[in-house]
Amino acid sequence: MAALAVLIASQLFFAFLPYKRRAYLPILLMTAIGFGLGQFWDYIGLPSLRLGQANMLPAVLFALLLQPLARFVPRPNREPKEPTEAKPSKPDASSQPGGR
């Protein structure tokens, strides 16, 4: 139930929060961390509103508060790097005829 709640909440955050040019994976990551903090909230015994195994009240609150940090999650560059010209290396003295 918790994994499904993470997916649903991340989709809702992605659709309705007013941030420009966002990627989905950082939002999903921040939502999962928020739900993890909600589980920790329950582990230490603080009051919460549970839905199945997910602690919805602290989890959604933490996930919502972490969403502005999603822009700092590093993402791989989608454009492939162009190959660089390999510089010819200097031949070793031992590989030349008469070398030592």
Secondary structure, DSSP 8 states (H G I E B T S, - for coil): -HHHHHHHHHHHHHHHS--SS--HHHHHHHHHHHHHHHHHHHHTT----EETTEEHHHHHHHHHHHGGGGGGS----SS-------------GGGSTT--
